[in-house]
Amino acid sequence: MQLTRQTANQRTDHVYDVLVVGGGAAGLSAGIYLQRSLLSTLIIDKGKARSSWVQELHNYLGLPPDTPGREVLKQGKTHYLSLEGEHLNGYVEDVTDEGETFAVRVRIGRTNPTYTVFRSRYLIAASGIIDHLPQLNNMQNVFEYAGHNLHVCLICDGYEMRDKRAGVFGSSESSLEAAFPLGWFTPYITVFTNGEFEVSSEFRHRLTQHGYRLVEQPIKQFLGENHQMSGVELADGSIEELDAGLVSMGSKYHADYLKNIDLEYEGGNLITDKVNRTSHPRIFAIGDLKVGMNQVVIAAADGAIAATQIWREIRRREGSRRSPIAINQAKERFNEAVLMKV
Ligand SMILES: Cc1cc2nc3c(=O)[nH]c(=O)nc-3n(C[C@H](O)[C@H](O)[C@H](O)COP(=O)(O)OP(=O)(O)OC[C@H]3O[C@@H](n4cnc5c(N)ncnc54)[C@H](O)[C@@H]3O)c2cc1C
């Protein structure tokens, strides 16, 4: 069921088995597994999942390589709702550990927002990350190409850049390191500092050794049409022609709502064990937010692993979820079937 601002208030007395923060590939996958384990689940999602930027999901087994990420999200959400999972468009502001349960405070709506507190026994953090992009005066110019041939993920799109003239856009010398693994796919690499930081003589030397060019002038704008970037215009009006780009500027990690809970991080990523449990016994982290590989296939698998572990734990504690009446009816049907065979 898709909850609304009104119906959300009717669910504040209910204790969900699991509340999932984030309805991207990881959260939806977890939701499907949780609902199929007869657990009660609420997914809260603020929208604009990273997967919705994916114009073509090139590497997911069984899907045509031109499948848009938003199609995967659409199918995933329909599937989850068909299993009677609950979903709310909202922003999780904070989480309080109450011992047996979590109190999850959610802002609903951007204009005239309302606030609702939901409760759950487990929490899955599936809220992902978002990539930093080059900061130009006209950001619309950046959004025009980002996710098309201005890529952000080498594992996803290195193949798309093979033998092409590729620009690497960094925010620090260390972020420009991405040029070297990109060299596996193409030798035609130009790295850009956008005039924002200095590059050491050692780094310059390494670039020269690899035959990569360095451009240190500020970027005025990206050039191109139909979402296909064809180069950059620099501050002095000169043009660098390119066929593709790789933005390597780090990410924002969506974990602010966990600030009141003491969890272990590596950089901005949550550290988890092999069942995707964080350092808190009832908080799991899946997808891009946890340490690991940022891929849709991993996010989906993470969801399956965390959900199945939570089901195991609840099942071991409770034994059965079905009402005594339902169990008796099932036994009677079984006995009748056995008698008919005799
Ligand atoms: C341009 C691009 C191309 C890519 N190409 C590929 C590819 O070809 N193949 C591949 O496997 N992967 C690709 N990826 C990577 C892939 O998109 C991610 O690994 C995947 O989307 C991660 O899924 P997720 O569920 O962890 O995060 P997301 O999909 O980002 O979902 C997280 C959700 O949580 C929500 N959220 C965050 N904070 C809150 C909050 N406080 N309250 C409520 N909701 C919140 C977010 O809005 C978002 O909807 C690509 C990524 C990009 C950006």
The ligand as a Tripos MOL2 file, in Angstrom:
@<TRIPOS>MOLECULE
LIG
   53    58     1     0     0
SMALL
NO_CHARGES

@<TRIPOS>ATOM
      1 C1         25.1030    7.6420  -13.7050 C.3       1 LIG1
      2 C2         25.1880    6.3040  -13.0290 C.ar      1 LIG1
      3 C3         25.3110    5.1570  -13.7960 C.ar      1 LIG1
      4 C4         25.3770    3.9180  -13.1850 C.ar      1 LIG1
      5 N1         25.4330    2.8100  -13.9690 N.ar      1 LIG1
      6 C5         25.3660    1.5980  -13.3930 C.ar      1 LIG1
      7 C6         25.3850    0.4180  -14.1940 C.ar      1 LIG1
      8 O1         25.4130    0.4660  -15.4300 O.2       1 LIG1
      9 N2         25.3420   -0.7620  -13.5350 N.ar      1 LIG1
     10 C7         25.2720   -0.8650  -12.1610 C.ar      1 LIG1
     11 O2         25.2070   -1.9690  -11.6260 O.2       1 LIG1
     12 N3         25.2660    0.2350  -11.4000 N.ar      1 LIG1
     13 C8         25.3180    1.4600  -11.9670 C.ar      1 LIG1
     14 N4         25.3430    2.5750  -11.1790 N.ar      1 LIG1
     15 C9         25.3780    2.4150   -9.6980 C.3       1 LIG1
     16 C10        23.9860    2.1220   -9.1480 C.3       1 LIG1
     17 O3         23.0970    3.1350   -9.5680 O.3       1 LIG1
     18 C11        24.0250    2.0570   -7.6260 C.3       1 LIG1
     19 O4         24.9990    1.1320   -7.1940 O.3       1 LIG1
     20 C12        22.6610    1.6480   -7.0650 C.3       1 LIG1
     21 O5         21.6740    2.5170   -7.5380 O.3       1 LIG1
     22 C13        22.6700    1.6540   -5.5500 C.3       1 LIG1
     23 O6         21.3720    1.3920   -5.0790 O.3       1 LIG1
     24 P1         20.9690    1.8180   -3.5920 P.3       1 LIG1
     25 O7         19.5960    1.2710   -3.3960 O.co2     1 LIG1
     26 O8         22.0350    1.4760   -2.6400 O.co2     1 LIG1
     27 O9         20.9180    3.4190   -3.6080 O.3       1 LIG1
     28 P2         19.9210    4.4080   -4.3630 P.3       1 LIG1
     29 O10        19.4790    3.8270   -5.6520 O.co2     1 LIG1
     30 O11        20.5800    5.7280   -4.4020 O.co2     1 LIG1
     31 O12        18.6610    4.4800   -3.3890 O.3       1 LIG1
     32 C14        18.7170    5.1190   -2.1360 C.3       1 LIG1
     33 C15        17.3880    5.8280   -1.8910 C.3       1 LIG1
     34 O13        17.3410    6.2960   -0.5420 O.3       1 LIG1
     35 C16        16.7750    7.5840   -0.5330 C.3       1 LIG1
     36 N5         17.1510    8.2990    0.6950 N.ar      1 LIG1
     37 C17        18.3500    8.8260    1.0270 C.ar      1 LIG1
     38 N6         18.2760    9.4130    2.2430 N.ar      1 LIG1
     39 C18        17.0070    9.2530    2.6740 C.ar      1 LIG1
     40 C19        16.3170    9.6530    3.8370 C.ar      1 LIG1
     41 N7         16.9410   10.3070    4.8340 N.pl3     1 LIG1
     42 N8         15.0000    9.3560    3.9500 N.ar      1 LIG1
     43 C20        14.3660    8.6750    2.9730 C.ar      1 LIG1
     44 N9         14.9760    8.2680    1.8330 N.ar      1 LIG1
     45 C21        16.2880    8.5550    1.6950 C.ar      1 LIG1
     46 C22        17.3700    8.2290   -1.7860 C.3       1 LIG1
     47 O14        16.6560    9.3630   -2.1720 O.3       1 LIG1
     48 C23        17.2200    7.0580   -2.7660 C.3       1 LIG1
     49 O15        15.9360    7.0700   -3.3740 O.3       1 LIG1
     50 C24        25.3150    3.8190  -11.7560 C.ar      1 LIG1
     51 C25        25.2060    4.9920  -10.9850 C.ar      1 LIG1
     52 C26        25.1320    6.2110  -11.6090 C.ar      1 LIG1
     53 C27        24.9890    7.4520  -10.7630 C.3       1 LIG1
@<TRIPOS>BOND
     1     1     2 1
     2     2     3 ar
     3     2    52 ar
     4     3     4 ar
     5     4     5 ar
     6     4    50 ar
     7     5     6 ar
     8     6     7 ar
     9     6    13 1
    10     7     8 2
    11     7     9 ar
    12     9    10 ar
    13    10    11 2
    14    10    12 ar
    15    12    13 ar
    16    13    14 ar
    17    14    15 1
    18    14    50 ar
    19    15    16 1
    20    16    17 1
    21    16    18 1
    22    18    19 1
    23    18    20 1
    24    20    21 1
    25    20    22 1
    26    22    23 1
    27    23    24 1
    28    24    25 2
    29    24    26 1
    30    24    27 1
    31    27    28 1
    32    28    29 2
    33    28    30 1
    34    28    31 1
    35    31    32 1
    36    32    33 1
    37    33    34 1
    38    33    48 1
    39    34    35 1
    40    35    36 1
    41    35    46 1
    42    36    37 ar
    43    36    45 ar
    44    37    38 ar
    45    38    39 ar
    46    39    40 ar
    47    39    45 ar
    48    40    41 1
    49    40    42 ar
    50    42    43 ar
    51    43    44 ar
    52    44    45 ar
    53    46    47 1
    54    46    48 1
    55    48    49 1
    56    50    51 ar
    57    51    52 ar
    58    52    53 1
@<TRIPOS>SUBSTRUCTURE
     1 LIG1         1 GROUP 0 **** ****
